[in-house]
Amino acid sequence: MPAEDVAAYYNQGREQERLTRDSGKLELVRTQEIIQRYLSPPPAAVLDIGGGAGVYALWLARLGYTVHLVDLMALHIEQALQASARQPDHPLASARIGNALQLDFPDGSADVVLLLGPLYHLTERGDRVQALREACRILKPSGLLFAATISRFASLLDGLMRGFLTDARFAELTAQDLTDGQHRNPGQQPGYFTTAYFHYPTEIQAEAADAGFQVEATLAVEGPAGFMPNFDQFWDDQTLRQRLLRLLRIIESDPAIISATGHLLTIGRKP
Ligand SMILES: C[S@@+](CC[C@H](N)C(=O)[O-])C[C@H]1O[C@@H](n2cnc3c(N)ncnc32)[C@H](O)[C@@H]1O
């Protein structure tokens, strides 16, 4: 079971729609774009660990991959199975409750592992390395890992750009994030997320290397665009959207700006 506050956060049921709203739309498109840059064409076995309600798993299944989804939350598994039933020509191969720390898949059984969630909810470094070791164990040699983390500066930038810093409680949790990366939302204030660890890019790279991966890249997913107060105005205009995406591709791996983002995506390869 996830920690109580994390479970309460996800039991609000917002995960299924998250990537269809605000800068979630940018997170989705950029994550898909980056994943597709690295993926070989199907057939291939993909394990989506912490796959939530299945947005990425269902997309990859539609593209022809064999996709297994694992998540801690029963609600998300239920939602993923319902959505899978709605695409009968491309269903998930399986969706079940499980923990990234100990996975019920054989060694060397996957071509690709997505870890787009568990790493930022594991607040201890040892647990994050353990989850990454499990991902490495179940991958075939040369298999690919896509690991999402949240930037150390996410709350600061969100707070500044979207006004949350006028709230003293948000200022307090932001100070904690900036000090040691330990994000907490004791009042379970809606919109202020839940228990998590916020990374520097070099930290996730060292964690992945410690777990046995060759790190190919760490990329900013949304970049500063994820914090734009007028995001929809840009996104709804095709010319402006393409302009935005082009500039994000230019800065995505620039170490001088990479932490100015909500999410980082690290790509690792099993030797
Ligand atoms: C923000 S959601 C992301 C869902 C999806 N991967 C996405 O990117 O949209 C984080 C997910 O990770 C799951 N999770 C957190 N810790 C986990 C763990 N140790 N093992 C498996 N799933 C976990 C949560 O239940 C939640 O569904």
The ligand as an SDF file (V2000), in Angstrom:
LIG
                    3D

 27 29  0  0  0  0  0  0  0  0999 V2000
    1.6180   11.1290  -11.0000 C   0  0  0  0  0  0  0  0  0  0  0  0
    1.1670    9.4520  -11.2380 S   0  0  0  0  0  0  0  0  0  0  0  0
    1.8160    9.1580  -12.8670 C   0  0  0  0  0  0  0  0  0  0  0  0
    1.0320    8.1390  -13.6370 C   0  0  0  0  0  0  0  0  0  0  0  0
    1.5360    7.8810  -15.0610 C   0  0  0  0  0  0  0  0  0  0  0  0
    2.7690    7.1180  -15.0480 N   0  0  0  0  0  0  0  0  0  0  0  0
    1.7590    9.1850  -15.7830 C   0  0  0  0  0  0  0  0  0  0  0  0
    2.9070    9.5380  -16.0330 O   0  0  0  0  0  0  0  0  0  0  0  0
    0.7860    9.8380  -16.0970 O   0  0  0  0  0  0  0  0  0  0  0  0
    2.2710    8.4910  -10.2240 C   0  0  0  0  0  0  0  0  0  0  0  0
    1.8440    7.0300  -10.1520 C   0  0  0  0  0  0  0  0  0  0  0  0
    2.8710    6.2580   -9.5210 O   0  0  0  0  0  0  0  0  0  0  0  0
    2.2410    5.2950   -8.6980 C   0  0  0  0  0  0  0  0  0  0  0  0
    3.2260    4.8360   -7.7200 N   0  0  0  0  0  0  0  0  0  0  0  0
    3.8270    5.5640   -6.7560 C   0  0  0  0  0  0  0  0  0  0  0  0
    4.7220    4.8210   -6.0820 N   0  0  0  0  0  0  0  0  0  0  0  0
    4.6910    3.5830   -6.6390 C   0  0  0  0  0  0  0  0  0  0  0  0
    5.3770    2.3680   -6.3870 C   0  0  0  0  0  0  0  0  0  0  0  0
    6.2760    2.2760   -5.4130 N   0  0  0  0  0  0  0  0  0  0  0  0
    5.0930    1.3040   -7.1650 N   0  0  0  0  0  0  0  0  0  0  0  0
    4.1550    1.3880   -8.1410 C   0  0  0  0  0  0  0  0  0  0  0  0
    3.4760    2.5050   -8.4150 N   0  0  0  0  0  0  0  0  0  0  0  0
    3.7320    3.5900   -7.6860 C   0  0  0  0  0  0  0  0  0  0  0  0
    1.0510    6.0280   -8.1250 C   0  0  0  0  0  0  0  0  0  0  0  0
    0.0820    5.1510   -7.6070 O   0  0  0  0  0  0  0  0  0  0  0  0
    0.5850    6.8200   -9.3420 C   0  0  0  0  0  0  0  0  0  0  0  0
   -0.3460    6.0770  -10.1090 O   0  0  0  0  0  0  0  0  0  0  0  0
  1  2  1  0
  2  3  1  0
  2 10  1  0
  3  4  1  0
  4  5  1  0
  5  6  1  0
  5  7  1  0
  7  8  2  0
  7  9  1  0
 10 11  1  0
 11 12  1  0
 11 26  1  0
 12 13  1  0
 13 14  1  0
 13 24  1  0
 14 15  1  0
 14 23  1  0
 15 16  2  0
 16 17  1  0
 17 18  1  0
 17 23  2  0
 18 19  1  0
 18 20  2  0
 20 21  1  0
 21 22  2  0
 22 23  1  0
 24 25  1  0
 24 26  1  0
 26 27  1  0
M  CHG  2   2   1   9  -1
M  END
$$$$
